[in-house]
Amino acid sequence: MLFVEYPKCSTCQKAKKWLETNGVAFEDRHIKENNPTIEELKAWHEKSGLPLKRFFNTSGMLYRELQLKDKLPTMSEEEQFELLASDGMIVKRPILVGDDFVLIGFKEAEWKETLG
């Protein structure tokens, strides 16, 4: 499994601790140093079954600075993927990618249910 995180993010820290406590093996990836590519984002989006807007870090400073709340509704899906791939700080995290699922953000109940 791939665990994409920003190490300074408290939610990511909680999620990582949860994975370790529950003995879940994962490969760790720092989102700022190794931002997801457009191809990865498209694959994760498809696998997740979630609306694309769930991939945006709506509580981040960059999201607010770029006024994405107002801009996203008028952007094409392709433009949104390009934006997400341009800076890891725009992407909602943590992201946990398994063979047949993608979890975005950390909700313990959801992770428990998905990972058994």
Secondary structure, DSSP 8 states (H G I E B T S, - for coil): -EEEE-TT-HHHHHHHHHHHHTT---EEEETTTS---HHHHHHHHHHHT--GGGGB-TTSHHHHHTTHHHHGGGS-HHHHHHHHHH-GGGB-S-EEE-SS-EEES--HHHHHHHH-
